[in-house]
């Protein structure tokens, strides 16, 4: 069963690539949608001892189907413990017990700052997005952050209309200077490749490209002149067991929620 | 001291126009039936508080009950936008909605501060975020001991908090479990609290350390089985994910929204009738 898969979609390789970044035993604060799919795939494959924490209160959640919302009963039933929401944010996140914050985003910029608040002017919004949720403090207090979202010029913009959650701010040592404790975004995983921050400038750089995708394609889906690493690698294709685990998980989820699509909505938390 | 009372009376007597009201629930135990009763009674000019305003807040906002919203994440969980919330913010329909926006960590802390009788909450938060630029209620203070810069926001002290719980005993003591969110803090931060419950029992049989709200911390307890629907009460009901998805279409236009609210809420006498009408609508949809 451990053979490279032949047929997979862009979303599937994105999810598998994101899941692989999560090491076994990691304590991970999980956002709903794509991050939750990737984190649970990690738990069901190479990282059985990953600890998943959802902001609604479950610690050590082991859902058999993906939650549609951040507070599904499924999360509470199969958790090591369920605590109150203030406790999650005060003792566990602010208490610096989270290794990885796994977030989605509506938009990111070249320094991996996140916008989930508004497109257009704040007082006169063109599109009003759901807002911050737990992300500002997850992005600043988790020891490191992974961001997963699909790549397009709408989502990857040179300058955000609104910074909801800090990445590297203006780049360089701006994050450190602002006094933000966590190290910040370690990777942005998309349906086209993986972007990581330049060690010095902190500008997001294409360091891995998914098989079958061209560099031009990735640049074309980015709202700034995307830098490409001289050591660009090709993302390892999903193994068949990873793909099977992902498809089974989504099928179980679709059945449980009565959807045809299968819980990949990036709609958010709540 | 908690009175066991019909929901209509509790809402009528305890919630006044212009009050600051928090109907809390983190996906689980959302007090939908109580929200409907607020709409039915035409309560208005409310300042609504909620970490995660979702469908019931969309309904309250679209029905014109709210003048202001204090929140940290407004959406239809797992589905997308709240169309009535967006229409109020983007187009001012049915009335302009003032809003004050925070992060979850900040609002959770603000409820704790409210319950603790403190004027403000302090946290490590908002660093690098643009939220402090648009919300004057987010400020930064210096720790008097270390000099460290910390975020501060005012406590949340609702006039009324409304929650749904699994059980109450006949004297009005309340027990809830599962994802309990910020409900205990929201109740203790409020001047008055209304709790709707799935079941009224002789004995709570609550284990030590359970989340119990003593009857003397609650103003009214109302027996409303299924009162969280389409949210859920662990041990009693499942979340109706299909309705959350259906809400996207119902709420998309002002006309379909108003028709739904009129038929299911404004023109029904109470939650029991809502359930009957709702079941009929669902049945006729299946027949199509």
Interface residues (C-beta under 8 A of the other chain):
Chain A: X32 X33 X55 X56 X57 X58 X67 X68 X69 X70 X71 X72 X73 X75 X76 X77 X82 X84 X85 X86 X88 X89 X90 X93 X94 X113 X117 X122 X123 X125 X128 X130 X131 X132 X133 X134 X135 X136 X137 X140 X141 X162 X163 X164 X165 X166 X169 X175 X178 X179 X180 X181 X257 X258 X259 X263 X265 X267 X268 X269 X270
Chain B: X26 X27 X28 X51 X52 X54 X71 X72 X73 X74 X75 X76 X77 X78 X79 X80 X81 X82 X85 X86 X89 X90 X101 X102 X103 X104 X105 X108 X109 X111 X112 X123 X124 X125 X126 X127 X128 X129 X130 X131 X134 X149 X178 X179 X180 X181 X182 X184 X185 X211 X232 X234 X238 X239 X241 X242 X244 X245
